[in-house]
Amino acid sequence: MRALVVAALAALVLTEGALACVCSELPLEDRLDEADVAFVGRFESEREGDVGGQRVALVTVDVEQRVKGGVEGSVTIRAPSGSDCDLVLPRARSVGLLLTRAPDGAWLGSACSVVDPGELVAAGGEPRGQLIKVGIGLVVLALVLAWALRRRARGARPDLPGAPRP
């Protein structure tokens, strides 16, 4: 009987790590696809809240750079409070956040929502200036075609060394 009690206590002591927050091991690109919104932001404030009798933390973050979704300004994130998965943000630097939308419309986050801001922007940053690049390419193409058609209409050929004579 004594051995059974010792084994039970040892099992409780050894399984304490199982209570830790377990985050997805998926690559950042896959986690970004699953998130409803992603952005780089900076901690603003935190206050206690209550949702359905459960204690939660309401963390407000200033959006610095949007990566996915339509968020601007400040976002309030509903996060667990008093658990291993509490959303703890540094006060003096920017962080990347991957959030999901709750059925009641609130943004949900946890310790697993925090990612490196540089990696987040690299993984999901929107390419910029595509319309300008296409426009410049079309202008250059039009100029080259106009020059070629003008040369053809004039019938002039450049006098290049080593070129056959007509």
C-alpha positions as CSV (number, residue, x, y, z in Angstrom):
1,M,0.0,0.0,0.0
2,R,2.8,2.3,0.9
3,A,4.4,1.7,-2.5
4,L,1.2,2.7,-4.2
5,V,1.0,6.0,-2.4
6,V,4.6,6.8,-3.2
7,A,4.0,5.9,-6.9
8,A,0.9,8.2,-6.9
9,L,2.8,11.1,-5.4
10,A,5.7,10.6,-7.7
11,A,3.3,10.6,-10.7
12,L,1.8,13.9,-9.5
13,V,5.2,15.5,-9.1
14,L,6.5,14.3,-12.5
15,T,3.4,15.3,-14.4
16,E,3.5,18.9,-13.2
17,G,5.1,19.9,-16.6
18,A,2.0,18.6,-18.4
19,L,0.1,21.6,-17.0
20,A,2.3,24.0,-18.9
21,C,0.9,25.9,-21.9
22,V,1.3,23.8,-25.0
23,C,1.5,25.7,-28.3
24,S,1.2,24.5,-31.9
25,E,4.4,23.3,-33.5
26,L,3.2,24.3,-37.0
27,P,5.4,26.5,-39.1
28,L,4.6,30.2,-38.8
29,E,3.1,30.3,-42.4
30,D,0.5,27.7,-41.4
31,R,-0.3,29.4,-38.1
32,L,-0.7,32.7,-40.0
33,D,-3.1,31.0,-42.4
34,E,-5.2,29.8,-39.5
35,A,-5.3,33.2,-37.7
36,D,-8.1,35.6,-38.3
37,V,-5.8,38.6,-37.9
38,A,-2.1,39.2,-37.5
39,F,-0.2,42.3,-36.8
40,V,2.9,43.8,-35.1
41,G,2.0,45.9,-32.1
42,R,3.1,47.4,-28.8
43,F,1.5,46.9,-25.3
44,E,-0.7,49.8,-24.2
45,S,-2.6,48.6,-21.1
46,E,-4.1,45.6,-19.3
47,R,-7.2,45.2,-17.0
48,E,-9.1,42.4,-15.4
49,G,-12.4,41.3,-16.9
50,D,-15.1,38.7,-16.5
51,V,-16.7,36.6,-19.3
52,G,-19.3,34.0,-18.3
53,G,-18.0,33.9,-14.7
54,Q,-14.4,33.3,-15.9
55,R,-11.7,35.7,-15.0
56,V,-9.9,37.1,-18.1
57,A,-7.3,39.7,-18.9
58,L,-8.2,42.4,-21.4
59,V,-5.0,43.5,-23.0
60,T,-5.0,46.6,-25.2
61,V,-2.3,46.7,-28.0
62,D,-1.4,49.5,-30.3
63,V,-1.3,48.2,-33.9
64,E,2.0,49.3,-35.6
65,Q,1.9,47.2,-38.7
66,R,-0.9,45.1,-40.1
67,V,0.0,41.8,-41.6
68,K,-3.3,40.1,-42.1
69,G,-6.9,41.3,-41.5
70,G,-8.4,44.7,-41.1
71,V,-7.2,46.0,-37.8
72,E,-6.0,49.6,-37.1
73,G,-5.5,51.8,-34.1
74,S,-5.8,49.9,-30.8
75,V,-7.0,46.3,-30.4
76,T,-8.3,44.8,-27.1
77,I,-7.4,41.1,-26.7
78,R,-9.3,38.8,-24.4
79,A,-6.8,36.4,-22.9
80,P,-6.7,33.8,-20.1
81,S,-5.9,35.0,-16.6
82,G,-4.3,33.0,-13.9
83,S,-3.2,30.1,-16.2
84,D,0.0,28.9,-17.8
85,C,-1.2,30.4,-21.1
86,D,-1.6,34.0,-19.9
87,L,-0.8,36.6,-22.6
88,V,2.3,38.4,-21.2
89,L,3.6,41.1,-23.5
90,P,6.9,43.0,-23.0
91,R,6.3,46.7,-22.2
92,A,9.1,48.3,-24.1
93,R,9.2,46.5,-27.5
94,S,7.0,45.4,-30.4
95,V,5.7,41.9,-30.7
96,G,3.9,39.9,-33.4
97,L,0.4,38.6,-32.6
98,L,-1.7,36.0,-34.3
99,L,-5.3,36.3,-33.1
100,T,-8.6,34.5,-33.6
101,R,-12.2,35.9,-33.5
102,A,-14.6,34.6,-30.8
103,P,-18.2,34.0,-31.7
104,D,-19.1,37.2,-29.7
105,G,-16.7,39.2,-31.9
106,A,-13.9,39.6,-29.3
107,W,-10.3,39.0,-30.3
108,L,-8.8,36.0,-28.5
109,G,-5.1,35.5,-27.7
110,S,-2.8,33.6,-25.4
111,A,0.9,33.0,-24.8
112,C,0.8,31.0,-28.0
113,S,-0.3,34.0,-30.0
114,V,3.0,35.8,-29.5
115,V,5.5,35.5,-32.4
116,D,8.7,37.3,-33.5
117,P,7.6,40.5,-35.3
118,G,10.4,40.3,-37.9
119,E,9.4,36.7,-38.8
120,L,5.7,37.6,-38.9
121,V,6.3,40.5,-41.3
122,A,8.6,38.3,-43.5
123,A,6.1,35.4,-43.6
124,G,3.0,37.5,-44.3
125,G,4.1,40.9,-45.4
126,E,2.1,42.2,-48.3
127,P,4.2,43.0,-51.4
128,R,4.1,46.8,-51.9
129,G,4.2,48.8,-55.1
130,Q,2.9,46.1,-57.4
131,L,0.6,48.4,-59.3
132,I,3.4,51.0,-59.8
133,K,5.8,48.2,-61.1
134,V,3.2,47.0,-63.6
135,G,2.6,50.6,-64.8
136,I,6.2,51.3,-65.3
137,G,6.7,48.1,-67.1
138,L,3.8,48.9,-69.5
139,V,5.3,52.4,-70.2
140,V,8.7,50.9,-71.0
141,L,7.1,48.3,-73.3
142,A,5.1,51.0,-75.1
143,L,8.3,53.1,-75.6
144,V,10.3,50.2,-77.0
145,L,7.5,49.1,-79.4
146,A,7.0,52.7,-80.6
147,W,10.8,53.0,-81.2
148,A,10.9,49.7,-83.1
149,L,7.9,50.6,-85.3
150,R,9.3,54.0,-86.1
151,R,12.7,52.4,-87.1
152,R,10.9,49.8,-89.2
153,A,8.8,52.4,-91.0
154,R,11.9,54.5,-91.8
155,G,13.7,51.5,-93.1
156,A,16.9,52.7,-91.5
157,R,19.3,50.2,-90.2
158,P,22.2,50.9,-87.9
159,D,25.6,50.9,-89.5
160,L,27.3,48.3,-87.3
161,P,30.8,47.1,-87.8
162,G,30.9,43.6,-89.3
163,A,27.2,43.7,-90.3
164,P,26.3,42.6,-93.8
165,R,25.7,45.4,-96.4
166,P,22.4,45.4,-98.3
